[in-house]
Amino acid sequence: MIFIVMLLGLILGLVLGFVLNITYPTEYSFYITMGLLAAMDSVLGAARSYMEGKYNNLIFISGFVVNALLAGVLVYLGDRLGVPLYYAVILVFGGRLFQNLAVIRRLALDRYLTKKNTEENKK
């Protein structure tokens, strides 16, 4: 159920993003990109934990907000110090994205194969 709500929220957000003409200064584009990377990591982490039967809404919401803020703060500090700290954001959250996606894929394949085997055993 929660997965369907998350999917509907994602679709609604995409539709609103394309329909509404919202602009922001180009100076913020890097911060927004890193925040989106962190947010996508949180969403995939939530999907993974849901598939594992460990989903907790409080953990998801707090992780979503904290990860996005951390990404923005690291990019901001890097800009102020003249150090490319955004590489840390890309490395950590990008790596976790692929890791979560790999686990989700494995869980989905395990469920599919288990369902297929039980159907074959019934025949």
Biopython code that builds the backbone (N, CA, C, O; Angstrom):
import numpy as np
from Bio.PDB.StructureBuilder import StructureBuilder

atoms = [
    (1, "MET", "N", (0.822, -1.199, 0.000)),
    (1, "MET", "CA", (0.000, 0.000, 0.000)),
    (1, "MET", "C", (0.863, 1.258, 0.000)),
    (1, "MET", "O", (0.628, 2.181, -0.780)),
    (2, "ILE", "N", (1.863, 1.288, 0.880)),
    (2, "ILE", "CA", (2.713, 2.477, 0.972)),
    (2, "ILE", "C", (3.523, 2.663, -0.310)),
    (2, "ILE", "O", (3.833, 3.788, -0.702)),
    (3, "PHE", "N", (3.862, 1.543, -0.958)),
    (3, "PHE", "CA", (4.607, 1.622, -2.207)),
    (3, "PHE", "C", (3.762, 2.284, -3.291)),
    (3, "PHE", "O", (4.280, 3.056, -4.098)),
    (4, "ILE", "N", (2.468, 1.985, -3.312)),
    (4, "ILE", "CA", (1.557, 2.593, -4.291)),
    (4, "ILE", "C", (1.436, 4.092, -4.030)),
    (4, "ILE", "O", (1.420, 4.887, -4.970)),
    (5, "VAL", "N", (1.352, 4.477, -2.770)),
    (5, "VAL", "CA", (1.272, 5.892, -2.411)),
    (5, "VAL", "C", (2.546, 6.617, -2.840)),
    (5, "VAL", "O", (2.483, 7.724, -3.376)),
    (6, "MET", "N", (3.709, 5.991, -2.602)),
    (6, "MET", "CA", (4.977, 6.604, -3.018)),
    (6, "MET", "C", (5.032, 6.755, -4.530)),
    (6, "MET", "O", (5.485, 7.783, -5.034)),
    (7, "LEU", "N", (4.577, 5.745, -5.254)),
    (7, "LEU", "CA", (4.581, 5.800, -6.708)),
    (7, "LEU", "C", (3.637, 6.886, -7.221)),
    (7, "LEU", "O", (3.979, 7.616, -8.151)),
    (8, "LEU", "N", (2.457, 6.997, -6.622)),
    (8, "LEU", "CA", (1.520, 8.057, -7.012)),
    (8, "LEU", "C", (2.093, 9.445, -6.714)),
    (8, "LEU", "O", (1.913, 10.374, -7.501)),
    (9, "GLY", "N", (2.781, 9.586, -5.579)),
    (9, "GLY", "CA", (3.419, 10.856, -5.245)),
    (9, "GLY", "C", (4.497, 11.216, -6.251)),
    (9, "GLY", "O", (4.630, 12.378, -6.637)),
    (10, "LEU", "N", (5.263, 10.227, -6.674)),
    (10, "LEU", "CA", (6.305, 10.459, -7.674)),
    (10, "LEU", "C", (5.689, 10.900, -8.995)),
    (10, "LEU", "O", (6.166, 11.846, -9.621)),
    (11, "ILE", "N", (4.634, 10.218, -9.418)),
    (11, "ILE", "CA", (3.968, 10.572, -10.675)),
    (11, "ILE", "C", (3.367, 11.967, -10.584)),
    (11, "ILE", "O", (3.494, 12.760, -11.517)),
    (12, "LEU", "N", (2.708, 12.272, -9.461)),
    (12, "LEU", "CA", (2.129, 13.602, -9.274)),
    (12, "LEU", "C", (3.213, 14.686, -9.302)),
    (12, "LEU", "O", (3.026, 15.739, -9.911)),
    (13, "GLY", "N", (4.331, 14.426, -8.648)),
    (13, "GLY", "CA", (5.437, 15.382, -8.648)),
    (13, "GLY", "C", (5.996, 15.614, -10.038)),
    (13, "GLY", "O", (6.294, 16.750, -10.406)),
    (14, "LEU", "N", (6.141, 14.547, -10.814)),
    (14, "LEU", "CA", (6.639, 14.689, -12.184)),
    (14, "LEU", "C", (5.661, 15.479, -13.051)),
    (14, "LEU", "O", (6.071, 16.349, -13.820)),
    (15, "VAL", "N", (4.380, 15.179, -12.928)),
    (15, "VAL", "CA", (3.370, 15.896, -13.721)),
    (15, "VAL", "C", (3.372, 17.378, -13.351)),
    (15, "VAL", "O", (3.378, 18.238, -14.232)),
    (16, "LEU", "N", (3.368, 17.682, -12.040)),
    (16, "LEU", "CA", (3.394, 19.088, -11.617)),
    (16, "LEU", "C", (4.670, 19.786, -12.071)),
    (16, "LEU", "O", (4.639, 20.957, -12.449)),
    (17, "GLY", "N", (5.775, 19.079, -12.035)),
    (17, "GLY", "CA", (7.035, 19.669, -12.469)),
    (17, "GLY", "C", (7.049, 20.037, -13.939)),
    (17, "GLY", "O", (7.632, 21.049, -14.329)),
    (18, "PHE", "N", (6.405, 19.213, -14.756)),
    (18, "PHE", "CA", (6.372, 19.507, -16.187)),
    (18, "PHE", "C", (5.285, 20.513, -16.552)),
    (18, "PHE", "O", (5.442, 21.270, -17.510)),
    (19, "VAL", "N", (4.185, 20.531, -15.801)),
    (19, "VAL", "CA", (3.063, 21.412, -16.129)),
    (19, "VAL", "C", (3.309, 22.833, -15.624)),
    (19, "VAL", "O", (3.104, 23.795, -16.364)),
    (20, "LEU", "N", (3.745, 22.971, -14.375)),
    (20, "LEU", "CA", (3.964, 24.303, -13.806)),
    (20, "LEU", "C", (5.269, 24.894, -14.330)),
    (20, "LEU", "O", (6.262, 24.188, -14.503)),
    (21, "ASN", "N", (5.248, 26.164, -14.571)),
    (21, "ASN", "CA", (6.429, 26.844, -15.098)),
    (21, "ASN", "C", (7.201, 27.463, -13.931)),
    (21, "ASN", "O", (7.162, 28.676, -13.727)),
    (22, "ILE", "N", (7.898, 26.624, -13.172)),
    (22, "ILE", "CA", (8.670, 27.094, -12.027)),
    (22, "ILE", "C", (10.131, 27.164, -12.430)),
    (22, "ILE", "O", (10.701, 26.196, -12.935)),
    (23, "THR", "N", (10.722, 28.312, -12.200)),
    (23, "THR", "CA", (12.137, 28.467, -12.516)),
    (23, "THR", "C", (12.905, 28.826, -11.247)),
    (23, "THR", "O", (12.332, 29.288, -10.261)),
    (24, "TYR", "N", (14.182, 28.606, -11.298)),
    (24, "TYR", "CA", (15.078, 28.956, -10.197)),
    (24, "TYR", "C", (16.389, 29.425, -10.797)),
    (24, "TYR", "O", (16.711, 29.089, -11.937)),
    (25, "PRO", "N", (17.146, 30.199, -10.037)),
    (25, "PRO", "CA", (18.421, 30.689, -10.569)),
    (25, "PRO", "C", (19.386, 29.531, -10.868)),
    (25, "PRO", "O", (19.389, 28.519, -10.167)),
    (26, "THR", "N", (20.176, 29.689, -11.884)),
    (26, "THR", "CA", (21.100, 28.632, -12.275)),
    (26, "THR", "C", (22.155, 28.354, -11.199)),
    (26, "THR", "O", (22.749, 27.276, -11.180)),
    (27, "GLU", "N", (22.387, 29.316, -10.309)),
    (27, "GLU", "CA", (23.362, 29.096, -9.235)),
    (27, "GLU", "C", (22.915, 27.981, -8.292)),
    (27, "GLU", "O", (23.740, 27.357, -7.625)),
    (28, "TYR", "N", (21.603, 27.735, -8.241)),
    (28, "TYR", "CA", (21.070, 26.715, -7.339)),
    (28, "TYR", "C", (20.972, 25.339, -7.980)),
    (28, "TYR", "O", (20.659, 24.364, -7.298)),
    (29, "SER", "N", (21.231, 25.245, -9.269)),
    (29, "SER", "CA", (21.022, 23.982, -9.970)),
    (29, "SER", "C", (21.895, 22.860, -9.416)),
    (29, "SER", "O", (21.453, 21.714, -9.340)),
    (30, "PHE", "N", (23.112, 23.173, -9.034)),
    (30, "PHE", "CA", (24.004, 22.139, -8.498)),
    (30, "PHE", "C", (23.511, 21.643, -7.142)),
    (30, "PHE", "O", (23.572, 20.447, -6.854)),
    (31, "TYR", "N", (23.024, 22.562, -6.312)),
    (31, "TYR", "CA", (22.488, 22.176, -5.003)),
    (31, "TYR", "C", (21.238, 21.308, -5.163)),
    (31, "TYR", "O", (21.065, 20.315, -4.458)),
    (32, "ILE", "N", (20.384, 21.693, -6.088)),
    (32, "ILE", "CA", (19.150, 20.941, -6.322)),
    (32, "ILE", "C", (19.474, 19.554, -6.861)),
    (32, "ILE", "O", (18.843, 18.572, -6.468)),
    (33, "THR", "N", (20.444, 19.467, -7.748)),
    (33, "THR", "CA", (20.834, 18.179, -8.303)),
    (33, "THR", "C", (21.358, 17.243, -7.225)),
    (33, "THR", "O", (20.996, 16.066, -7.203)),
    (34, "MET", "N", (22.193, 17.739, -6.343)),
    (34, "MET", "CA", (22.729, 16.904, -5.268)),
    (34, "MET", "C", (21.637, 16.525, -4.269)),
    (34, "MET", "O", (21.636, 15.412, -3.744)),
    (35, "GLY", "N", (20.716, 17.440, -4.007)),
    (35, "GLY", "CA", (19.590, 17.129, -3.131)),
    (35, "GLY", "C", (18.693, 16.056, -3.732)),
    (35, "GLY", "O", (18.203, 15.177, -3.022)),
    (36, "LEU", "N", (18.478, 16.132, -5.049)),
    (36, "LEU", "CA", (17.677, 15.115, -5.726)),
    (36, "LEU", "C", (18.362, 13.753, -5.699)),
    (36, "LEU", "O", (17.699, 12.728, -5.543)),
    (37, "LEU", "N", (19.663, 13.739, -5.847)),
    (37, "LEU", "CA", (20.407, 12.482, -5.764)),
    (37, "LEU", "C", (20.228, 11.847, -4.388)),
    (37, "LEU", "O", (20.007, 10.641, -4.280)),
    (38, "ALA", "N", (20.323, 12.655, -3.348)),
    (38, "ALA", "CA", (20.130, 12.153, -1.991)),
    (38, "ALA", "C", (18.687, 11.705, -1.769)),
    (38, "ALA", "O", (18.448, 10.698, -1.104)),
    (39, "ALA", "N", (17.731, 12.442, -2.319)),
    (39, "ALA", "CA", (16.328, 12.078, -2.165)),
    (39, "ALA", "C", (16.017, 10.775, -2.904)),
    (39, "ALA", "O", (15.266, 9.939, -2.401)),
    (40, "MET", "N", (16.589, 10.603, -4.088)),
    (40, "MET", "CA", (16.387, 9.363, -4.827)),
    (40, "MET", "C", (16.970, 8.176, -4.064)),
    (40, "MET", "O", (16.403, 7.084, -4.079)),
    (41, "ASP", "N", (18.096, 8.391, -3.402)),
    (41, "ASP", "CA", (18.672, 7.338, -2.568)),
    (41, "ASP", "C", (17.709, 6.952, -1.454)),
    (41, "ASP", "O", (17.545, 5.769, -1.155)),
    (42, "SER", "N", (17.080, 7.931, -0.846)),
    (42, "SER", "CA", (16.132, 7.654, 0.228)),
    (42, "SER", "C", (14.910, 6.902, -0.279)),
    (42, "SER", "O", (14.423, 5.990, 0.389)),
    (43, "VAL", "N", (14.416, 7.272, -1.442)),
    (43, "VAL", "CA", (13.241, 6.606, -2.004)),
    (43, "VAL", "C", (13.566, 5.154, -2.356)),
    (43, "VAL", "O", (12.775, 4.256, -2.069)),
    (44, "LEU", "N", (14.719, 4.923, -2.972)),
    (44, "LEU", "CA", (15.090, 3.542, -3.284)),
    (44, "LEU", "C", (15.365, 2.744, -2.012)),
    (44, "LEU", "O", (15.067, 1.551, -1.951)),
    (45, "GLY", "N", (15.927, 3.392, -1.005)),
    (45, "GLY", "CA", (16.130, 2.723, 0.277)),
    (45, "GLY", "C", (14.809, 2.341, 0.920)),
    (45, "GLY", "O", (14.697, 1.280, 1.534)),
    (46, "ALA", "N", (13.807, 3.204, 0.783)),
    (46, "ALA", "CA", (12.480, 2.900, 1.315)),
    (46, "ALA", "C", (11.850, 1.734, 0.559)),
    (46, "ALA", "O", (11.234, 0.857, 1.165)),
    (47, "ALA", "N", (12.004, 1.724, -0.757)),
    (47, "ALA", "CA", (11.462, 0.615, -1.550)),
    (47, "ALA", "C", (12.140, -0.697, -1.163)),
    (47, "ALA", "O", (11.492, -1.738, -1.056)),
    (48, "ARG", "N", (13.442, -0.630, -0.958)),
    (48, "ARG", "CA", (14.183, -1.829, -0.548)),
    (48, "ARG", "C", (13.695, -2.331, 0.814)),
    (48, "ARG", "O", (13.422, -3.519, 0.982)),
    (49, "SER", "N", (13.587, -1.428, 1.774)),
    (49, "SER", "CA", (13.156, -1.849, 3.110)),
    (49, "SER", "C", (11.713, -2.346, 3.089)),
    (49, "SER", "O", (11.360, -3.243, 3.855)),
    (50, "TYR", "N", (10.878, -1.778, 2.227)),
    (50, "TYR", "CA", (9.501, -2.258, 2.089)),
    (50, "TYR", "C", (9.488, -3.695, 1.571)),
    (50, "TYR", "O", (8.744, -4.538, 2.072)),
    (51, "MET", "N", (10.317, -3.963, 0.564)),
    (51, "MET", "CA", (10.377, -5.313, 0.000)),
    (51, "MET", "C", (10.953, -6.310, 0.998)),
    (51, "MET", "O", (10.626, -7.496, 0.948)),
    (52, "GLU", "N", (11.803, -5.845, 1.898)),
    (52, "GLU", "CA", (12.378, -6.712, 2.923)),
    (52, "GLU", "C", (11.473, -6.844, 4.140)),
    (52, "GLU", "O", (11.756, -7.630, 5.044)),
    (53, "GLY", "N", (10.384, -6.077, 4.166)),
    (53, "GLY", "CA", (9.450, -6.125, 5.285)),
    (53, "GLY", "C", (9.926, -5.351, 6.497)),
    (53, "GLY", "O", (9.491, -5.629, 7.615)),
    (54, "LYS", "N", (10.820, -4.374, 6.298)),
    (54, "LYS", "CA", (11.387, -3.596, 7.404)),
    (54, "LYS", "C", (11.042, -2.112, 7.319)),
    (54, "LYS", "O", (11.655, -1.304, 8.017)),
    (55, "TYR", "N", (10.077, -1.733, 6.482)),
    (55, "TYR", "CA", (9.792, -0.318, 6.241)),
    (55, "TYR", "C", (9.257, 0.364, 7.501)),
    (55, "TYR", "O", (8.413, -0.176, 8.216)),
    (56, "ASN", "N", (9.779, 1.575, 7.747)),
    (56, "ASN", "CA", (9.319, 2.418, 8.847)),
    (56, "ASN", "C", (9.189, 3.833, 8.292)),
    (56, "ASN", "O", (10.164, 4.395, 7.793)),
    (57, "ASN", "N", (8.004, 4.405, 8.374)),
    (57, "ASN", "CA", (7.735, 5.717, 7.792)),
    (57, "ASN", "C", (8.588, 6.811, 8.419)),
    (57, "ASN", "O", (9.061, 7.704, 7.717)),
    (58, "LEU", "N", (8.791, 6.752, 9.733)),
    (58, "LEU", "CA", (9.599, 7.757, 10.418)),
    (58, "LEU", "C", (11.048, 7.724, 9.932)),
    (58, "LEU", "O", (11.663, 8.770, 9.721)),
    (59, "ILE", "N", (11.579, 6.534, 9.760)),
    (59, "ILE", "CA", (12.950, 6.405, 9.249)),
    (59, "ILE", "C", (13.042, 6.953, 7.828)),
    (59, "ILE", "O", (14.011, 7.631, 7.485)),
    (60, "PHE", "N", (12.034, 6.662, 6.997)),
    (60, "PHE", "CA", (12.055, 7.157, 5.625)),
    (60, "PHE", "C", (12.019, 8.682, 5.570)),
    (60, "PHE", "O", (12.841, 9.300, 4.893)),
    (61, "ILE", "N", (11.075, 9.282, 6.275)),
    (61, "ILE", "CA", (10.927, 10.743, 6.217)),
    (61, "ILE", "C", (12.163, 11.440, 6.787)),
    (61, "ILE", "O", (12.662, 12.399, 6.199)),
    (62, "SER", "N", (12.653, 10.963, 7.924)),
    (62, "SER", "CA", (13.837, 11.601, 8.514)),
    (62, "SER", "C", (15.054, 11.408, 7.621)),
    (62, "SER", "O", (15.851, 12.332, 7.460)),
    (63, "GLY", "N", (15.212, 10.230, 7.039)),
    (63, "GLY", "CA", (16.333, 9.996, 6.129)),
    (63, "GLY", "C", (16.238, 10.845, 4.881)),
    (63, "GLY", "O", (17.247, 11.354, 4.394)),
    (64, "PHE", "N", (15.031, 11.001, 4.360)),
    (64, "PHE", "CA", (14.810, 11.813, 3.168)),
    (64, "PHE", "C", (15.258, 13.252, 3.411)),
    (64, "PHE", "O", (16.003, 13.825, 2.616)),
    (65, "VAL", "N", (14.795, 13.826, 4.519)),
    (65, "VAL", "CA", (15.116, 15.225, 4.830)),
    (65, "VAL", "C", (16.591, 15.387, 5.184)),
    (65, "VAL", "O", (17.259, 16.281, 4.666)),
    (66, "VAL", "N", (17.097, 14.530, 6.060)),
    (66, "VAL", "CA", (18.486, 14.666, 6.516)),
    (66, "VAL", "C", (19.472, 14.443, 5.370)),
    (66, "VAL", "O", (20.454, 15.175, 5.252)),
    (67, "ASN", "N", (19.220, 13.441, 4.523)),
    (67, "ASN", "CA", (20.120, 13.192, 3.397)),
    (67, "ASN", "C", (20.143, 14.362, 2.418)),
    (67, "ASN", "O", (21.209, 14.758, 1.947)),
    (68, "ALA", "N", (18.969, 14.917, 2.112)),
    (68, "ALA", "CA", (18.920, 16.056, 1.191)),
    (68, "ALA", "C", (19.624, 17.273, 1.789)),
    (68, "ALA", "O", (20.354, 17.978, 1.092)),
    (69, "LEU", "N", (19.401, 17.514, 3.082)),
    (69, "LEU", "CA", (20.085, 18.640, 3.736)),
    (69, "LEU", "C", (21.595, 18.433, 3.798)),
    (69, "LEU", "O", (22.362, 19.366, 3.558)),
    (70, "LEU", "N", (22.018, 17.229, 4.114)),
    (70, "LEU", "CA", (23.453, 16.939, 4.171)),
    (70, "LEU", "C", (24.101, 17.155, 2.811)),
    (70, "LEU", "O", (25.189, 17.725, 2.723)),
    (71, "ALA", "N", (23.445, 16.707, 1.761)),
    (71, "ALA", "CA", (23.986, 16.906, 0.422)),
    (71, "ALA", "C", (24.114, 18.396, 0.112)),
    (71, "ALA", "O", (25.136, 18.840, -0.411)),
    (72, "GLY", "N", (23.081, 19.159, 0.435)),
    (72, "GLY", "CA", (23.132, 20.602, 0.189)),
    (72, "GLY", "C", (24.211, 21.293, 1.004)),
    (72, "GLY", "O", (24.906, 22.172, 0.495)),
    (73, "VAL", "N", (24.356, 20.904, 2.261)),
    (73, "VAL", "CA", (25.377, 21.518, 3.124)),
    (73, "VAL", "C", (26.777, 21.185, 2.631)),
    (73, "VAL", "O", (27.650, 22.052, 2.618)),
    (74, "LEU", "N", (27.000, 19.937, 2.224)),
    (74, "LEU", "CA", (28.323, 19.571, 1.713)),
    (74, "LEU", "C", (28.679, 20.349, 0.452)),
    (74, "LEU", "O", (29.812, 20.805, 0.297)),
    (75, "VAL", "N", (27.722, 20.499, -0.439)),
    (75, "VAL", "CA", (27.976, 21.259, -1.668)),
    (75, "VAL", "C", (28.229, 22.724, -1.338)),
    (75, "VAL", "O", (29.126, 23.343, -1.910)),
    (76, "TYR", "N", (27.451, 23.281, -0.425)),
    (76, "TYR", "CA", (27.627, 24.676, -0.028)),
    (76, "TYR", "C", (29.003, 24.896, 0.602)),
    (76, "TYR", "O", (29.718, 25.828, 0.235)),
    (77, "LEU", "N", (29.365, 24.037, 1.548)),
    (77, "LEU", "CA", (30.684, 24.166, 2.187)),
    (77, "LEU", "C", (31.807, 24.014, 1.174)),
    (77, "LEU", "O", (32.805, 24.733, 1.225)),
    (78, "GLY", "N", (31.636, 23.081, 0.263)),
    (78, "GLY", "CA", (32.643, 22.912, -0.784)),
    (78, "GLY", "C", (32.791, 24.149, -1.643)),
    (78, "GLY", "O", (33.904, 24.531, -2.005)),
    (79, "ASP", "N", (31.667, 24.782, -1.972)),
    (79, "ASP", "CA", (31.724, 26.028, -2.746)),
    (79, "ASP", "C", (32.456, 27.121, -1.979)),
    (79, "ASP", "O", (33.283, 27.837, -2.545)),
    (80, "ARG", "N", (32.153, 27.246, -0.702)),
    (80, "ARG", "CA", (32.774, 28.292, 0.114)),
    (80, "ARG", "C", (34.265, 28.046, 0.339)),
    (80, "ARG", "O", (35.053, 28.991, 0.376)),
    (81, "LEU", "N", (34.645, 26.796, 0.487)),
    (81, "LEU", "CA", (36.050, 26.462, 0.743)),
    (81, "LEU", "C", (36.862, 26.276, -0.530)),
    (81, "LEU", "O", (38.090, 26.204, -0.483)),
    (82, "GLY", "N", (36.187, 26.198, -1.651)),
    (82, "GLY", "CA", (36.886, 25.975, -2.917)),
    (82, "GLY", "C", (37.338, 24.530, -3.089)),
    (82, "GLY", "O", (38.272, 24.251, -3.841)),
    (83, "VAL", "N", (36.675, 23.617, -2.392)),
    (83, "VAL", "CA", (36.995, 22.190, -2.451)),
    (83, "VAL", "C", (35.784, 21.469, -3.046)),
    (83, "VAL", "O", (34.655, 21.728, -2.629)),
    (84, "PRO", "N", (35.993, 20.586, -3.995)),
    (84, "PRO", "CA", (34.838, 19.911, -4.621)),
    (84, "PRO", "C", (34.254, 18.806, -3.734)),
    (84, "PRO", "O", (34.414, 17.619, -4.020)),
    (85, "LEU", "N", (33.578, 19.210, -2.656)),
    (85, "LEU", "CA", (32.967, 18.230, -1.750)),
    (85, "LEU", "C", (31.769, 17.528, -2.367)),
    (85, "LEU", "O", (31.302, 16.517, -1.842)),
    (86, "TYR", "N", (31.268, 18.058, -3.478)),
    (86, "TYR", "CA", (30.143, 17.404, -4.133)),
    (86, "TYR", "C", (30.523, 16.014, -4.626)),
    (86, "TYR", "O", (29.649, 15.172, -4.833)),
    (87, "TYR", "N", (31.813, 15.765, -4.817)),
    (87, "TYR", "CA", (32.242, 14.411, -5.200)),
    (87, "TYR", "C", (31.874, 13.396, -4.121)),
    (87, "TYR", "O", (31.523, 12.257, -4.429)),
    (88, "ALA", "N", (31.955, 13.806, -2.873)),
    (88, "ALA", "CA", (31.570, 12.906, -1.778)),
    (88, "ALA", "C", (30.087, 12.577, -1.869)),
    (88, "ALA", "O", (29.687, 11.432, -1.657)),
    (89, "VAL", "N", (29.276, 13.571, -2.182)),
    (89, "VAL", "CA", (27.830, 13.356, -2.315)),
    (89, "VAL", "C", (27.557, 12.390, -3.461)),
    (89, "VAL", "O", (26.777, 11.450, -3.314)),
    (90, "ILE", "N", (28.197, 12.623, -4.592)),
    (90, "ILE", "CA", (27.990, 11.757, -5.761)),
    (90, "ILE", "C", (28.452, 10.335, -5.460)),
    (90, "ILE", "O", (27.768, 9.368, -5.795)),
    (91, "LEU", "N", (29.605, 10.215, -4.832)),
    (91, "LEU", "CA", (30.156, 8.888, -4.548)),
    (91, "LEU", "C", (29.274, 8.112, -3.573)),
    (91, "LEU", "O", (28.929, 6.959, -3.831)),
    (92, "VAL", "N", (28.911, 8.733, -2.465)),
    (92, "VAL", "CA", (28.148, 8.022, -1.438)),
    (92, "VAL", "C", (26.725, 7.731, -1.895)),
    (92, "VAL", "O", (26.296, 6.577, -1.897)),
    (93, "PHE", "N", (25.995, 8.768, -2.282)),
    (93, "PHE", "CA", (24.596, 8.558, -2.642)),
    (93, "PHE", "C", (24.450, 7.822, -3.965)),
    (93, "PHE", "O", (23.533, 7.016, -4.122)),
    (94, "GLY", "N", (25.333, 8.082, -4.914)),
    (94, "GLY", "CA", (25.303, 7.341, -6.173)),
    (94, "GLY", "C", (25.593, 5.864, -5.961)),
    (94, "GLY", "O", (24.927, 5.007, -6.541)),
    (95, "GLY", "N", (26.587, 5.566, -5.131)),
    (95, "GLY", "CA", (26.903, 4.172, -4.821)),
    (95, "GLY", "C", (25.754, 3.470, -4.120)),
    (95, "GLY", "O", (25.450, 2.314, -4.412)),
    (96, "ARG", "N", (25.116, 4.178, -3.192)),
    (96, "ARG", "CA", (23.978, 3.587, -2.473)),
    (96, "ARG", "C", (22.784, 3.387, -3.397)),
    (96, "ARG", "O", (22.022, 2.437, -3.223)),
    (97, "LEU", "N", (22.613, 4.270, -4.375)),
    (97, "LEU", "CA", (21.540, 4.081, -5.351)),
    (97, "LEU", "C", (21.700, 2.751, -6.075)),
    (97, "LEU", "O", (20.752, 1.973, -6.176)),
    (98, "PHE", "N", (22.909, 2.494, -6.580)),
    (98, "PHE", "CA", (23.147, 1.256, -7.305)),
    (98, "PHE", "C", (23.058, 0.041, -6.384)),
    (98, "PHE", "O", (22.569, -1.012, -6.795)),
    (99, "GLN", "N", (23.520, 0.175, -5.159)),
    (99, "GLN", "CA", (23.437, -0.929, -4.206)),
    (99, "GLN", "C", (21.975, -1.257, -3.890)),
    (99, "GLN", "O", (21.582, -2.423, -3.914)),
    (100, "ASN", "N", (21.174, -0.238, -3.597)),
    (100, "ASN", "CA", (19.756, -0.460, -3.312)),
    (100, "ASN", "C", (19.032, -1.044, -4.521)),
    (100, "ASN", "O", (18.193, -1.934, -4.377)),
    (101, "LEU", "N", (19.354, -0.546, -5.702)),
    (101, "LEU", "CA", (18.720, -1.066, -6.908)),
    (101, "LEU", "C", (19.087, -2.530, -7.130)),
    (101, "LEU", "O", (18.244, -3.320, -7.557)),
    (102, "ALA", "N", (20.327, -2.898, -6.848)),
    (102, "ALA", "CA", (20.742, -4.290, -6.997)),
    (102, "ALA", "C", (19.995, -5.193, -6.012)),
    (102, "ALA", "O", (19.584, -6.295, -6.375)),
    (103, "VAL", "N", (19.818, -4.738, -4.779)),
    (103, "VAL", "CA", (19.082, -5.537, -3.787)),
    (103, "VAL", "C", (17.618, -5.654, -4.185)),
    (103, "VAL", "O", (17.029, -6.729, -4.064)),
    (104, "ILE", "N", (17.020, -4.558, -4.659)),
    (104, "ILE", "CA", (15.623, -4.587, -5.095)),
    (104, "ILE", "C", (15.461, -5.577, -6.249)),
    (104, "ILE", "O", (14.500, -6.346, -6.282)),
    (105, "ARG", "N", (16.386, -5.554, -7.177)),
    (105, "ARG", "CA", (16.333, -6.483, -8.310)),
    (105, "ARG", "C", (16.408, -7.928, -7.830)),
    (105, "ARG", "O", (15.642, -8.778, -8.281)),
    (106, "ARG", "N", (17.346, -8.205, -6.902)),
    (106, "ARG", "CA", (17.477, -9.562, -6.368)),
    (106, "ARG", "C", (16.211, -10.004, -5.632)),
    (106, "ARG", "O", (15.755, -11.135, -5.800)),
    (107, "LEU", "N", (15.651, -9.118, -4.824)),
    (107, "LEU", "CA", (14.428, -9.457, -4.094)),
    (107, "LEU", "C", (13.269, -9.724, -5.048)),
    (107, "LEU", "O", (12.495, -10.660, -4.846)),
    (108, "ALA", "N", (13.151, -8.900, -6.087)),
    (108, "ALA", "CA", (12.081, -9.091, -7.068)),
    (108, "ALA", "C", (12.260, -10.413, -7.817)),
    (108, "ALA", "O", (11.289, -11.134, -8.048)),
    (109, "LEU", "N", (13.489, -10.728, -8.191)),
    (109, "LEU", "CA", (13.736, -11.999, -8.880)),
    (109, "LEU", "C", (13.473, -13.185, -7.965)),
    (109, "LEU", "O", (12.916, -14.191, -8.406)),
    (110, "ASP", "N", (13.863, -13.084, -6.700)),
    (110, "ASP", "CA", (13.591, -14.163, -5.741)),
    (110, "ASP", "C", (12.096, -14.385, -5.584)),
    (110, "ASP", "O", (11.641, -15.528, -5.557)),
    (111, "ARG", "N", (11.331, -13.312, -5.481)),
    (111, "ARG", "CA", (9.872, -13.442, -5.359)),
    (111, "ARG", "C", (9.278, -14.067, -6.612)),
    (111, "ARG", "O", (8.400, -14.927, -6.534)),
    (112, "TYR", "N", (9.763, -13.628, -7.763)),
    (112, "TYR", "CA", (9.261, -14.172, -9.022)),
    (112, "TYR", "C", (9.564, -15.658, -9.125)),
    (112, "TYR", "O", (8.682, -16.448, -9.464)),
    (113, "LEU", "N", (10.802, -16.046, -8.836)),
    (113, "LEU", "CA", (11.183, -17.452, -8.940)),
    (113, "LEU", "C", (10.451, -18.307, -7.915)),
    (113, "LEU", "O", (10.066, -19.437, -8.214)),
    (114, "THR", "N", (10.257, -17.781, -6.712)),
    (114, "THR", "CA", (9.516, -18.514, -5.689)),
    (114, "THR", "C", (8.070, -18.726, -6.133)),
    (114, "THR", "O", (7.523, -19.818, -5.982)),
    (115, "LYS", "N", (7.465, -17.691, -6.672)),
    (115, "LYS", "CA", (6.079, -17.791, -7.148)),
    (115, "LYS", "C", (5.986, -18.775, -8.309)),
    (115, "LYS", "O", (5.046, -19.567, -8.386)),
    (116, "LYS", "N", (6.953, -18.722, -9.203)),
    (116, "LYS", "CA", (6.964, -19.621, -10.360)),
    (116, "LYS", "C", (7.128, -21.069, -9.907)),
    (116, "LYS", "O", (6.455, -21.955, -10.433)),
    (117, "ASN", "N", (8.000, -21.321, -8.951)),
    (117, "ASN", "CA", (8.224, -22.679, -8.448)),
    (117, "ASN", "C", (6.992, -23.230, -7.735)),
    (117, "ASN", "O", (6.654, -24.403, -7.889)),
    (118, "THR", "N", (6.326, -22.384, -6.959)),
    (118, "THR", "CA", (5.124, -22.863, -6.269)),
    (118, "THR", "C", (4.001, -23.153, -7.242)),
    (118, "THR", "O", (3.216, -24.074, -7.017)),
    (119, "GLU", "N", (3.904, -22.387, -8.321)),
    (119, "GLU", "CA", (2.885, -22.652, -9.342)),
    (119, "GLU", "C", (3.181, -23.948, -10.078)),
    (119, "GLU", "O", (2.263, -24.704, -10.394)),
    (120, "GLU", "N", (4.464, -24.215, -10.356)),
    (120, "GLU", "CA", (4.839, -25.445, -11.040)),
    (120, "GLU", "C", (4.615, -26.658, -10.147)),
    (120, "GLU", "O", (4.243, -27.725, -10.636)),
    (121, "ASN", "N", (4.834, -26.508, -8.855)),
    (121, "ASN", "CA", (4.638, -27.613, -7.905)),
    (121, "ASN", "C", (3.157, -27.948, -7.747)),
    (121, "ASN", "O", (2.813, -29.088, -7.438)),
    (122, "LYS", "N", (2.273, -26.962, -7.955)),
    (122, "LYS", "CA", (0.838, -27.203, -7.846)),
    (122, "LYS", "C", (0.322, -28.022, -9.023)),
    (122, "LYS", "O", (-0.686, -28.720, -8.909)),
    (123, "LYS", "N", (1.015, -27.933, -10.148)),
    (123, "LYS", "CA", (0.578, -28.656, -11.365)),
    (123, "LYS", "C", (0.928, -30.064, -11.262)),
    (123, "LYS", "O", (0.649, -30.839, -12.177)),
]
sb = StructureBuilder()
sb.init_structure("model")
sb.init_model(0)
sb.init_chain("A")
sb.init_seg("    ")
for serial, (resi, resn, name, xyz) in enumerate(atoms, 1):
    if name == "N":
        sb.init_residue(resn, " ", resi, " ")
    sb.init_atom(name, np.array(xyz, "f"), 0.0, 1.0, " ", f" {name:<3s}", serial, name[0])
structure = sb.get_structure()
